[in-house]
């Protein structure tokens, strides 16, 4: 056997091991298999302490992180201090619950690298607005989590092979750009974690990792200094969770901290609604290649489930997406990358190093430079997409059912940060055919883990609503979760049922 053949055989063996390897940190400790609401209830009842919950989360992260590669900076000592000094009798719904911030929001005392080697590593001076809003829910952050450079892509892979792996099958992507948070929540290391979504970056990792991922209506939640001054507001903060009730509790608590004066209140959603809905279904995106067979089957299965629950599903609807939307969104994407590359010093600090920018950022920036003459047109049309969102929603429908993504989660390397830009961009735009529209039009949408691939990995199914209708989405999500209870759990939580999941206990294993 030649040397090349030996190398290929070793690579195939490694890939096969990772493709089938599932990772769980669920254990008989303070966190158990509880979701965030359950952990908070245990702390309030006195059955566990916040300190025990934080220590369990730290131990779980330390066990799994060498394999998953999901954190950027530890905040353990401050987390321990916050747990020790948790105010008695606090009414915050997640008081004492360990969590994490994605590495692209402004957290006082921690660096914000945005997944990029080009950004300074010094600590931020103040908390951003959303960081304060999230902390008001009572969570105790123990780390920051990985994202791809600037969050441009749909996987959490950084240059030189630094990747964040999927706990359902470590040879696969954890999604992006909130892939680090998703990997920790799905593996059981954390019950809830921050993410944000500028083109699908909460919903995509939720779909990849079998989680609940809500992108709220534009303006529902507070922003961050990094995104508040962009020409068109497309980024929405939020969380990744294993249960619908955690997502609902988060949204209600965030709303209590600062309600949106322009949107109808959501309030605390605690279960299914009584209303039977008309739901339009669209299997293929007009913006991307046809949806693959396994994803299509997952959406059709969700439609049958909805009909069994008394809802009406109409598969003849079409979303009136303007033909120019795809190009306009791509051009705006590039404009943001061009600004990050060209104005990095003023945006991120004097230590910004443009020579360390990655292929995707440089490729997007170069593309934008060639097409910047179109900026007045595409900015105007994207702004109009938000204004016309109600008119574009299918008439007579309460919600729309689609895939979250056009095909099942790809293997690590399919969207590698070290690929040439043109290959990466073609693959990326063919994958994210459904999620960007809601960032442009401001409407809410939620990815739910309602499907599985032939080998058992999650497939996300997406439901979308008109602006301000998060309550409708959450009520239906509660109903679907009750009808398909195993779909909303991470791989470790399923281990007692099917025995097919590898566990990591005690000392960490390495890839």
N, C-alpha and C positions, 0 to 999 in steps of 0.2 A: 504493500500500500504506500503510495507516495506521501510526501510531507503535506501537500495541499489537501489530499484526501483525508489524512489524519486530522488536519485543522478543521475541515468541513464537518467531519464526523463528530468532533468535539463540540463544534458550534451547534450542530443539530441536537446533540444530547442535552446541551445546556438549555436550548430553546424548548425542547420537549419537557424538561424538568420544570422550567418556569411556566410553560403554558398550562400545566396541570396542577401547579402548586397554589393552594389556597392558604391564606394566613389569618389566624384569629388570635386576638389577645384577650378574649373573654375568659374570665377566670372567677373563682370563688373568692372574690375580694370585695371591697366596699362598693365597686361599680357593678359587679355581677353582669347581668345582661340588661340592666335598666337603661331606659332612654333618659333624656335630660329631665323630663318632668318627674320620672320615677326617682332619679337621684335627688332632686330637690325635695321631693316628698319625704325621702328617707332622712335627709338632713334636718328638715323641720320636725320630724317625729322624734329625732334623737337616736334613731337606730344606727346611724353612722354620723360622723362629723365631717365638716368641710375639709378639714386637714386630711382625714382618711381618704376622702374622695380625690383630693389633689394628689396625694402620694400614690394612690392606685393608678391614676392617669399617667403620672411621671414614670412609674415602673413599667407600665404597658408601652408607653412610647419608647422608652429605652430598650425594651425587648424587641420591638418590631421595626424601629426606624432604620437600623443597619440594612434591613432587607427591603423595606418600602421606600426609604429615602424621602420622607414627607415633611421634615421640619427644616427651618433655616436657622433660627436663633432660639435658644432656650430662655425662658423667663421664670425659672423654677423658684429662685429665692423670693422674688416678689410675689409669686403665686402662694408660696408657703406663708408669707407674712399676711397676705390678704385673707387666707383661710383662717389663720389664727385670730385675726381681728375682725372676723365677720360680725356685723352688728346683730345682736340678739333681737329676735322678733321682726326681722326685716320682711317686708311684703313682696319683695322682688321675686318673680316666679322661678328664676333659676339661681337663687341665692346659694352660693357655694359650689355650683356646678363647674367642673373644669372644662375649658374650651381653648380656642386659639384664634388668632387673627391671621388672615392671609397676608403675605409679605408685600402688599401693595397699598396699604393704608397707613395713615400717620399715627403711630403709637408712641407716646412720650417715653423716652428712655431707651427705645429700641431703634436699630437701623431699619430703613425701608429700602430694600435693594430691588424690588420689583422683578426679581428673578434674573437680573442683569448684572454682569461683572463690571459694567460701565459706571454704575452708581456708587456714590460715596458710602462708606460703611459706618459713618458716625451716627450717634443717636439723634432721634427727633426731639424737639424741645417740648411740643405740646401734643395732646390728643386731638385728632380730627373730630368733626361733628358726629359722624357715624360711630366712631370708636366710643365716644361718650354715650351715645344712645345704646349701643350694645352693652357696655358696662353697666348701664342702669338696670338691665335685666337681672343682674346679680352674678353673672358668669365670672369665673376666675381664669384668665388666660394663662396658659403654661408655656406657650411657645408661639412663634410665627411659622406659617406653613408655606410650602414651596409653590411656585408658579413659574411658567415659562417666561422668558424675557418680555417684560411690559404686558404680558397677558395676551399677546397677539394671536396665539394659536390654540388649537383644541386638544392639546396634550400637554403634560407637564414634563417636558424633556428639554434639558439645557445643553449648551455646547460641551464637547468632550465627554459625551456619554453619561452625563449626570441626569439620571431619570428618576421619576417617582412611579412606583409600580402599583398595579391594581391588586388588592388583597383577594379578589375572587380568582385571579389567575395571574401570577406575577410576571408572566411573559407579555402581558397586555398593558396598554395605556390606562392610567387612572382618569383620563380625560383632562380637560383644561378649560379655562386656565386655573380653576380652583381645585386642582388635582391633589395637592397635598392635604388640604382639609378633608376632601372626600375620602382619601385613602385612610386617614386616621379614624374617621367616623365609621366607615364600613368595616374596618378591622376590629373595632371595639375599643381602640385606644382612647377615644373621646366620644362622649354622647352627642355632642353638637359642636359645630365649628363655623366660623365666618367664611363667606365667599362673596364674590361680586360678579356681575354679569353685564358685559358690554356687547356681547354677540352670541351669548349662550353659555357663559363661563360658570354659572351655577348649574344650569340644566344639563350641560354636556357631562361633567363629572358625576352628577347624580345618576344619569343614565348609565354611565360606564360602571359605576360602583354600587348600583342597586339601592339608591337613596331617594329621598324626597327633596326636590329642588324647586323652590318657588322664586320666580322673578316677579317682583311686585310691580304695580303700576308706577310709572315715572312720577316722582314727587311724593310717593308714599313714605319713603325712608330718607334719612339724611345722607349727605354725600361726604366727600373728602376733599381737602385742598388740591389733591392731585388731579381731580376730575371736575371740580366746580366751575372752572373757567373755560372749558372746551366749547367750541362754537355750537354744537348740538349735544344735549345731554343724553347719552345712551347707556351709561353705566348705572346699575342699580345694585346696592348692597343687600345682603341677606344672609341666610344660613343654609348649611347642609345638615340633614337630620336622618334618623332611621324611622321616625314615625311622623304621621300627619299632625298629631297633637302637639309635638314639639314645635313644628313650623307655625302652627296656629297660635300657640302660646307666645312664641317669639314676636310674631307680628302684632299681637294685642299689646304686649308690653312695650314694644317700640312705639306704638301709636299713643300709649299713655304718656310716654316721655315727651313726645312732641307730635301732636296730631297734625295731619295735613289739612290746611284750611280750604283746599280746593277739591278734595275728594270726599265721597261719602265714607263715614267711619266703617271700619270692619268689625270692631269689637272682638270679643273672645268667641271663636267658633269651637264648639265642643262636641260636635257630632254631625251626622248626616242631616240634610234638609228634607222636608216633606214633598217639595215640589218636584214633579217629573219634567224633565228637560228635553228640548229638541237640540240635538247635537249633530253638527255637520262633520263629516269625515272626509279627509283628503289624504290619500296614501302617497302620492308623488308630489314633489316640489317642482314648481315651474322654474326654479333657480338652480337645479342640480340634476344629475343623472337619476334614473329611476331607482326607487327604494329597493333594497335587496330583499330576498324572499323571507328570511327569518324575521327581519324587522316588520315586513308587511304582515306576516302571520301574527306577530305580537299585537299590532294595532287592530287587526281583524278580530283577534281574540278578545281584546278590550271592548270592541264594539258589541260582540255577542254578550259579554258580561253586562254591559250597560243596558242592553235590550232585555236581558233576563231580570234586571232590576226595575223594569218598567219605563225606562227612558226610550226615546225615539232617536235612532241614528239614521241620518240621510247621507248616503255615499255619493250623491250627485252634485254636492256643492263644490264651488270653486272660489278660492280667495282671490279677490281682484287685486293682485300684486302688479303694479306697473312694470312694463318690460324693462325700464331703465333702472329699477331699484337695485338689482344685483351690482351693476357697475358703479352706481352712485355710492352704495355702501362700501364697496371695495376701495373706491377713491377716497372716501372719508377716512377709512382705516389707514390708508397710506399717508394721508395728510397728517394724522396724529403721529405716525411713526416718523415722518419727516421733521415735525416740530420737536419730537423727543430727541432726535439725533442732532439737529442743528442748534437747538436752544437748550441743550442739556445742562450747561453750566448755570444758566439763569433759572431753569426749572428745578434742578436737583442739587445745586451747590458747586462750589469752585473745584472740587475734587472729581467732578464728572470726567470720565475718560472715554472719549468717543472711539479711540482705537480698540476698545474692548467690546464694541457692539457686535451683536450676533448676526448671522446670515439673514434671518427673517426680518429683523428691524432694518438692516441695510437694504435688503431687497424691496421692502415696502416703501422705504424712503426714496429709493431711486425711481421706483415706479411712479410715486407721487410727483417727483420733480419733473418727470416727463409730461405729466398730465395736470399740473397745477393750474393751467389756464382754464380748466373746467370747474375750478372751485366755486365761483359764484353760482353756477348752474346747479351743481350737485348739492351744495349746501341749501339752496332755496328749495329744491325738490325734496330733500330729506326732511326739512322743516315742515313742508306741506304734508308729508306722509303722516306726521303726528296730528296735524290739524284735521286731516281727512280720515282718521282712523275709524271713526264710527261709520262712515259711509262705506269703507272698504270691508267691514265685517259682514259676513253672509246674512242677507235679509232673512228674518224669521227664525234664526238660530240663536240659542242661548249661549252655546259654547262651540268650539271647534276641536276635533280630535285629529291628531296627526302623529307621525313618528317624532321623536325628539331629534333623531339623526337619520341620515339616509342609509347608513349601513351599520352593521354591528361594530363594536369597539375594536379598533385595529391593534395589532401587536406593537410592542415597543420597537421603534425604528421606522415605522411607516411615516410618521411625521417628525422624524429626527431633526433636532436643531442644527445638525451638521450637514443636512441635505443641501443641494443647490436650491436657490430660492424658487425658481420656476417649478421644479418638481414638487416642492413643499406646498406652494401656493395652489397648484392645480389639484393636489390631493385634498388640501384643506377645504377649498371652496366646493369640492364635490361631496364633502362629508357633512358640512353644516348648511344644509339646504333649507332648514325650517326655522332655526332659532333667531337669526338676526332681525327678521321683520319686526318682532315685538320690541326690540331695542330701539328701532327707528320710530315705530308708531306709538310706543309708550304703553301698550296694553300688557296686562299680566298674563303669565302662563306658568304652568307647573309640569315638571317631569316626574312621572311615577314609575316605579319598577314593576311593571305589569307583564313583562315578557321574559323569556329565557332563550338563550341559544341552544343548539342541539347538545352542547357540552355543559350546559348549566349556568353560563354567565348571564348577567342581567341585560335586559333590553329596556330602554326607557320609552314610555309612551307619553305624549304631551297633550295637555288640554289648555286651551286659551280662551280668554273672555274679553269683554269690552272693558274699557278703562274703569277702574274703581270697583270691579266685581270680584275681588279676591275672596269675599265670603262665599260666593257661589262655587268657586273653584275648590275651596277648602271643604265645604260641605260635601261635594261630590267625591273629593279625595278620601274623606272619612268613610264614605259609603263603599268605595272601591277597596279600600284597605281592609274593611271588615269582611268583604266578600272574598278577598284573596290574601289572607293574613300572612302567609309566608313570603310574599313578594317584597314586603317592605323591610326585611331584616338584613343585616350584614351577614357575611358568610359564617362567622363564628357563632352567631345566634342560632343559625340553622344546624350547627354541628350535632346537637343531641338528636335531631330528627332523622338526619340521613347519614351521618357518620362519614361523609366523604371529604371532610375538611381537615387539613393539617393545622396543628396548633403550634404556637411558639410559646413555651412556658419557661420561665427562668432566664438563662443566658440567651442572648440574641444569636440567631444564625445570620450568616452573611451570604450575599448573593455570589 
